[in-house]
Amino acid sequence: MKKQLLWGMLLLMAGFSSCKKDSFKPVNDESSTGKSTKVNVAQPTYTYADLILQPRQPGETFDTYKGIWSGQEVKVIGTPSWYQAGYPTLVNGAPAFGASYGVYNNANFITAYTVGAQDFFTLSIGAISLPNITALRSDLDSYSNAIDIWVAKSSVDADFYPNNPYPNPYDYIKNSYTDQMGHFVNVTGKLIRVTTGSHWALASIDYPSPKPLPPPAPQIIGGVPDPNDPTLYYVLSGTGNAITSVKTVKNGVDYPMTGVSATGSYTHTNGTTIYHVTVTIHRSNGTTFSFTGDLDIS
């Protein structure tokens, strides 16, 4: 077993040593300013590798990027996205998602997952055996749950957001998931948006995610009257053009009712107080009705 573990470590070291000199961007890189950075043993070792946009081949209608990860060539296909409301300014480490992944070496294998609006991948160097998918998925589920809890609490508690950092994937996802044989190395990484190169990069799991802006608070859109009871109104709230909550008002005062919900969307004309709404109201008695029209909150 010791020999097998040692062989796995050697493979990993060999992969990193074969990277191009400028493939990885150290956190304290000051080469562009002409400064010489001294090595600090306390400095974090997290890194990212820029993805380089490749020329399109005849007939291609999509973008292809190439990057060097653990000494292996990896391709990223498509146009990734990121949470622009949370990261309106381009910064290193903003989570990115929505790409497809492949390898140039047929001896390698790559598997990708999207969790919490970020792509994670496992590169199997040697590709004869797969990574420990069960352990990886369990860790990804734990990270996803942590994000859901953070978003939910940030949306309703003004004091929660500044005092609680956004969940760091490094606290949940391991740097590698090696197979039980121990002689093939599976290296885990993630897709991020950066300020260098093509603005897309592959990063180590421990690369710090910048703190996003808090989720926007729901805004009141207006009240929809119940066609069966003109004294009963369903007051809608939403964010990002999606209706997210509803409360009931009767005769002009709050009238809480259980089992009431609303699904739909809205648009807002800039400079006005009018929202155009398409919504389905689910009453507490299990019946529904639909409304499409303009609501004025003035």
Summary of the structure (lengths in Angstrom):
residues: 298
radius of gyration: 24.9
end to end distance: 73.1
largest distance: 78.8
contacts: 844
relative contact order: 0.13
helix: 17%
strand: 38%
